Amino acid sequence: MIKYNLNKEKLEVRLSGELDVNEAIDLRKELLEYINQGHNKIVVNVEELNNIDSTGLGVLVTANKLARNREGNVYIEGLKGYVKKIFQLTRLDRVFQIGHD
């Protein structure tokens, strides 16, 4: 499940359950729309996410690249368990800012 909360400072995205190819397609579409509207500070909370596949990781990497091109960033919050291991094994924990200010 994907939930969005937009405020003046940032877009908060809360992921739960599994981020598979079907969910990732929806996430990609929404994130690209928000970024194109100028919302380039994105906080993705994965605390309740149980699994993420390569498509989901790819969507987050693409969003991060686009946000950075617009002087923004994608921050990852709540890494734990299996999802944390995936980020570490793929070294994406070095690509993303973990947590936010």
Buried (B, 14 or more C-beta within 10 A) or exposed (E): EBEEEEEEEBBBBBBBEBBBEEBBEEBBEBBBEBBEEEBBBBBBBBEBBEEBBEBBBEBBBBBBEBBEEEEBBBBBBBBEEEBBEBBEEBEBBEBBBBEBE
